[in-house]
Amino acid sequence: MPLSTHTDLPIKPLRAELLLRASRHRLAAVLARGLQQAEVPHDAPVVLSVSGGGDSMAMLVLMAALRDRTDGGLASMAVVAIDHAIRAENAEEARQAIALARHLGVLGAEVRRVEVARSGNTLDAARNARLAAVRDFAASCNATHVLLAHQADDRAEGLLLALGRGAGINAAASLLPARTLSEGPGAGLVLCRPLLAVRREELRAFLREMDVPWRDDPSNAMRARGSMRGDPSIAALVDGIATGAGDFLEEAAQLLALREDLLDQALPAGAV
């Protein structure tokens, strides 16, 4: 399939109709539970990091539908799309993401362009530059939480890749519903993943039902995750993990918290 079956379609539904239909969809309730699990207050100022892909565009529509019904309303959310210029299409994908945000009534929405070093691991460099830009944007909005569109398949794939690297229990921390940045610029900012209970294809089915366009990055198929999706046996394994990893990672989070508590009790005040 090319970028997506909805690559270049205009946004057809009117704002009010789209927000109403999305608010009544069952995924709106799933997102609401995900926000509760990540401990995002219903009126907290939030930033959505949106790429133009199926996961983040679905999160944008669902989040706008939820916030449109709260006291804080759409004024309590902002949207940023990062153009890292690795591919020629990045700028247009970011522009379409912001166009959708504004169509939904989100006034605080903008594209930020970043420079990515082309030596070494370009994908890692792009990820770091993207996070730095999102941190800066969140600070400019006085946002306390950033919403990321990682979903159940992402978490399952990430867990398999971590195990393959021989990573320990710390790797589970990056797969949890919320993680607070503890150091550097943006310390205290909470990165939230409210869609971890949703499958990748569910989000794309939602966008098709809402008649909302999206663009998936074709370079994803060339990464380690892409090769996993192309192997039927590994894809079946990912499918099983995606539906059952939640309890395991929740227990891992409790173990990590227990470890920190025990360290605090064992170390004298001021010790590192």
N, C-alpha and C positions, 0 to 999 in steps of 0.2 A: 504494500500500500504506500502511496506517496506520503507527504507530510501528515495529512489526515484526510478523511472523507469530507471534511468541512473547511478545507484550507483557506479558500478565498471568499467564502460566502459573507455577505453583509450581516449585521446584527438585525434580524427581522423583528422580533417582538418589541413592542413599545415597553418603556421602562416599567410602568405600573403593572402591566400584564406579566412581564418577566419576573418581577419581584414577587408578585402574588403566587404565580405558579411554582416558583422555586420554594417559597415559604411553606407550601402545602406538600412538597415532595418529601418522601420518607428520609432522604439523605439530609434534609435540614435538621431533623431530630437527631440523626447520628452525629452531625457536626456539633450540635448543641451539647450532646453528651461528651464529645471529645474536648470541647472548650472547658467543660466542668472538670474533666479528668486532668487537664493541663492547668487547672486553677486560674483561668482567665476570667476576671470579673466582667459582668455583662456590660458595664459602662467604661471599662478601662480603655484608654487610647491605644489602639493597635495599628501596626503596619503589616500589610500583606505583601510578601515578596512573590511577585507574579512574573512568570517567564513567557507566557503565551501558549504553553503546553496544556495538554488536557487536564492534568491534575490541578494546576494552579488556577486555570480559568474556571474550573468547576468550583474550587474553593472560593474564588472571588464572588461568583454569582450567589452561592449559598450563604456566604458571610454577609453580603449586602442585604439579602432577604431577611436574615435574622436581625441585623442591626437596624434595619428600616422599621422594625416593630418595637424597638426599645426606646427608652427615654433619651439615651445618648444619640441614637439615630446614626445616620451615615456620617455625621460630622465627627464621630468618635473613631473613624477608621480612615487610614490613608493607604495608598498603594504605590509601590515602587517597582519598576521593571528595569533590569540592568542590561545594558547593551555592552557586552565585552568584546564585540567586533571580531570574534574568532571566525565566524562565518559571515558571509555577505548578508545573509537573511536576518541576522540578529537584530538589526535596527528596526526592520519592518515588524518582526515578531513582538518586540518591546512596544512599538507604536500601537499595534493592535490590542495588546493587553491594556494599555492606558486608555485607548478608545472605548473599550468595554467598561472600564471603571467609570469613566465619565458618563457613558450612556446610562449606567446604573445610578448616577447621581453622586458619585464620590468626587468631591472637589479637590481634595489633597492627593493628586495622582500625577506622577511624573516619571520620565525616563532619565536614568543616570548612566552616562557612558564611563567605562573604566578602561585603563590601559593594562594589558596583560603581557607579561614577559613571554617571548616566544622560545626561549631556551629552557631546557630542563623539561619538567612535567607541566605541560601547558594546561591540562585540565585541573590539576591541583592549584596552579597559579590563578586560573579563572575563578575557582571556588573561593580562594582566599580574598581575591579582589572583590568578588561579589559580596561576601560577608562584610568586608570593610565598608563598602558603599551602602549596604543596608543598615549597618550600625550608624553611619553618619546621617542617613535619612531619618532613621528613628529618633536620633537626638534632635534633629531640626523640628520634629513633630511633637517632641516631649512624650513619645510613646514609651510605654513600659513593657510591651510584648510585641514580638514579631511572629507572625504566623507563616509557617512553611508547609508546603503541600505534599510532604512525604505521606505515602499511603501504605497499606498492608503489604503489597508486593515489594515495595522499596525496603521495608523493614526485614522481610524474609530474605531478600537478596543480600542486604547488608549484613545480616547475621551469618549467612553462609560464607560470605567473603571474609568476615572477621575470623570465623573458625578456621578457614583455610590459611589465614596468615598466622595462626597460632595465638591469636589475641586472647587475653584473659577476660575476667568479668568486667573490667573497666570499659570494654568495647560496648557493653550493653547500655552504658549511660548515653551514648549518642543515638540510641534507638528508642528512647523513652519519650512520653508525651511532652515533657517540658525539661529544659535545661537552662540554668542561669549562668550567664557569662561571669566568671569570677575575677578576671584580670584583663588588663589592657583597655583600649578604647571601648566604651560601651559596657563596662563592667556593671553588673546588676540588671542588664537587659535579659529578658526571658525569651528564649527561642521555643516556640510551641509547635507541636505537630498534631492538630486536632483530627486528622483524617486517617489515623492508623488503623481504624476498624473498617475501612472501606477498601475494596479491591480496585485495581487500576481500571478494569473494564467497566465497572459500575459508574465511575466518574465520567467516562466517555459516553456511556449510554445516557447518562443524565444530560450531558451537553447536547446530544442528538435530540433528545426529547424536548429540550428548551430551545432548540434551533440556534445555538450559539456556536460560532466558529472557534477553532483552535488550531495551533500548529505544534506538532511534536518534533523535537530536534532529531534529525536523522542520524546525527553522530552518536546518539545513544546506542545504536545497534552495533557500533564499532568498539564499544567499551566492554569491560569484563561483564557488566550486567547484561549487555546485549547478547553476548555469546551464551550466557546462561539461558536466556529466553529462547534461543534457537535450538537448544538441546532438549528434546522431549522428556527425557528421564529427569534432567535437572529441573525443567519447568514443572513437572509433576511434584517434585520434592518441594520446590518453592510454593506451589499451590497448597500443599499440606501445612507447611510452616506458616504461611500467611494466615491461615485460619486458626492456628493453635499456638502461636508464639507469644500471645499477649500475657498469659498466665506465667510463662517462664520468665519473661522480661520484668514482669511486676515483682516476682520473687527476687530476681537479680537486683532490682532497685532497692528492695527492702534490705538485702544483704549489704549493698553499698552504703546505705544509710546507717545500718548497724555498725559497720566497720568504722565509719567516721565518728560515731558516738563513742565507740570503745577507744579510739585513738584520743579523742578529747578527754576522756576520763583517765587514760593512762599517762598522758604527757603533762608535765607540770606547766603552770601558767607561763606563757611567753615562749615556750619551746617551739621549735620548728620541726 
